[in-house]
Amino acid sequence: MMRTTQSKDGTLLAYDVYGSGPALLFITGATCFRSSEFVLHDAQVLAESFSVYNYDRRGRGDSGNTLPYAIEREIEDIEAMIDAAGGTAYLYGHSSGAILALYVALRLGDKVKKLVLYDPSYANNEEDLSAFQELGQTIHELLDQGQFEDAIGSFLQGIGIPEQALIYMQLSPQWNKTVALAPSLAYDIALASQLPPVELAQQISIPTLVIVGEESPAALHDVAGQLTRAIPNSRHIILSGQDHMPKPEKLLPKLENFLI
């Protein structure tokens, strides 16, 4: 049964809870919503060991979308979700969700017990950052023109989703729901349009696990290394045989070992 809570600015946040272990807040990346097939599967598998709080980020699914957007509003959303989970929680952030989780750890460290970042999707150098910013400009133009499906397709192609995988997604019965998320791409672009904030990361004091998929792009391996070296109390592992979309069955033992 869907539950709701309110963020500081009054935005309604929709979420589900699976499992009965320690609270784990699942922060998803771009084009994800809590009832999408793979997000739901991830949450249900991780619920074997955790109480997984699986929520729609603002502008997605059943959550509201109070404007104007600012990263600070998403940090407040997560604080509201942590409060709904009892006041403290483990954080698991994936892709741009990992970037958001990092900022939450900086702001709300006393409420975050431990932090897990999977493939945080920063650009690893100035050249890649420039290319991503160009992609972001294209996406903003498509969004301004109301071309949501083209915006989603261009974004997914731009970040390296294979053509066959994109075709599979377009044939999915959930494709229309994915297209409806297009305006929230602006939020993920805002999160990822910078290099890894290594100086800020040095201020994170809570235990942190940085995971990168063995088959994830080389740039993400570089980013994971930069953040691991910067965060004082951190560990870095490479998840064997996995790419940017890891199988939760492979991920769960790593989370159990680190968090519990």
SVG drawing of the C-alpha trace seen along z (x, -y; Angstrom):
<svg xmlns="http://www.w3.org/2000/svg" viewBox="-2 -28 45 41">
<polyline fill="none" stroke="black" stroke-width="0.4" points="0.0,0.0 1.4,-3.4 2.4,-5.7 3.0,-9.4 4.9,-12.1 5.5,-15.8 8.8,-17.6 9.6,-20.9 8.1,-22.9 4.9,-20.9 5.7,-18.6 3.9,-15.2 6.3,-12.2 5.0,-8.8 6.7,-5.7 6.4,-2.0 8.2,0.1 9.4,3.7 10.9,6.0 11.4,5.7 15.1,5.2 17.1,2.0 15.9,-1.0 17.5,-1.5 16.5,-4.4 16.8,-3.6 17.6,-6.7 17.2,-6.0 18.8,-7.6 17.5,-9.3 14.3,-7.9 13.5,-5.7 10.3,-5.6 9.4,-3.4 7.0,-1.1 9.2,-0.5 9.9,3.1 13.6,3.1 13.4,0.6 10.6,2.7 12.7,5.9 15.7,4.2 13.7,3.1 12.1,6.4 15.3,8.3 17.1,5.9 14.1,6.3 15.4,9.8 17.7,8.1 16.4,4.5 13.3,2.4 13.6,0.8 12.0,-2.7 11.4,-2.9 10.2,-6.4 9.4,-8.5 11.7,-11.4 9.9,-14.7 8.5,-15.0 8.2,-11.3 5.4,-8.7 3.0,-9.6 5.1,-12.3 4.5,-16.1 6.7,-18.5 6.7,-21.9 8.7,-24.5 11.2,-26.0 13.6,-23.0 16.8,-23.2 19.0,-20.4 18.4,-21.6 14.7,-20.6 15.7,-17.1 17.9,-17.0 14.9,-18.1 12.8,-15.4 15.3,-12.8 15.3,-14.2 11.5,-13.8 11.9,-10.2 14.5,-9.5 12.2,-11.0 9.4,-8.7 11.8,-5.8 12.3,-6.6 14.9,-9.4 18.0,-7.5 18.6,-5.2 21.2,-3.7 21.4,-5.3 21.8,-3.5 22.1,-5.8 22.4,-4.7 23.8,-6.8 22.6,-10.3 20.9,-9.1 24.3,-8.4 25.3,-12.0 22.2,-13.1 23.1,-10.7 26.6,-12.2 25.1,-15.7 22.7,-14.3 25.6,-12.7 27.3,-16.1 24.1,-17.9 22.5,-15.3 25.4,-13.1 23.8,-12.7 20.7,-11.1 22.7,-8.9 24.1,-5.7 26.1,-4.6 26.3,-5.5 26.5,-3.3 27.2,-4.9 26.8,-2.8 28.3,-4.2 27.9,-7.9 27.4,-9.5 29.8,-12.5 31.9,-13.3 35.5,-12.2 37.3,-15.0 36.7,-18.3 36.3,-16.8 33.6,-14.4 31.9,-17.2 31.8,-19.4 30.1,-16.6 27.6,-16.0 26.8,-19.7 26.2,-19.8 23.8,-16.8 22.1,-18.7 21.5,-21.7 19.9,-19.5 17.7,-17.9 16.6,-21.3 15.7,-22.4 13.6,-19.3 11.9,-19.7 11.1,-23.4 9.5,-22.2 7.4,-19.6 9.2,-16.8 9.3,-14.5 9.8,-11.2 12.6,-12.6 14.2,-14.0 14.1,-10.6 15.5,-8.9 18.2,-11.4 19.3,-11.3 19.5,-7.5 21.4,-7.3 23.7,-10.2 24.7,-8.3 25.5,-5.2 22.4,-3.0 22.7,-0.4 20.3,-0.8 18.8,2.6 18.2,1.9 16.5,-1.4 14.2,0.4 13.3,2.9 12.5,0.1 10.3,-1.6 8.3,1.6 7.7,2.0 4.2,1.3 5.9,-1.1 7.4,-3.3 4.7,-5.9 5.3,-6.3 9.0,-6.7 8.3,-9.4 6.1,-11.2 9.3,-11.6 11.1,-13.6 10.8,-17.0 12.7,-15.4 15.7,-14.9 16.5,-18.5 17.0,-17.6 19.5,-14.8 21.4,-17.0 21.7,-19.6 23.1,-17.0 25.6,-15.5 26.9,-18.7 30.1,-18.9 33.3,-17.0 33.4,-14.9 33.4,-17.3 36.5,-15.8 37.1,-18.7 33.6,-18.4 33.8,-14.7 36.7,-15.0 34.2,-16.3 32.1,-13.2 32.6,-11.4 30.2,-8.5 31.3,-5.0 31.0,-5.0 31.1,-2.2 31.7,-3.2 30.7,-0.4 31.3,-0.4 30.2,2.3 33.0,4.3 31.5,3.7 30.5,0.1 32.2,-2.6 35.8,-3.4 34.9,-7.0 32.7,-5.7 35.6,-3.6 37.7,-6.7 35.0,-8.7 34.7,-5.9 38.4,-6.0 38.5,-9.8 35.7,-9.7 37.1,-6.8 40.4,-8.5 38.7,-11.7 36.2,-10.3 38.1,-9.5 36.2,-6.5 35.5,-4.7 35.9,-1.4 35.8,-0.7 34.7,2.5 34.2,3.6 31.1,5.7 32.1,8.6 30.3,9.2 27.9,6.3 27.3,3.1 25.6,-0.2 22.3,1.7 23.5,4.4 21.5,7.5 20.3,6.9 21.0,10.6 24.7,9.7 24.5,6.4 22.7,7.6 25.6,9.6 27.9,6.5 25.3,4.3 24.8,6.9 28.5,7.2 29.0,3.4 25.8,2.2 24.8,4.8"/>
</svg>
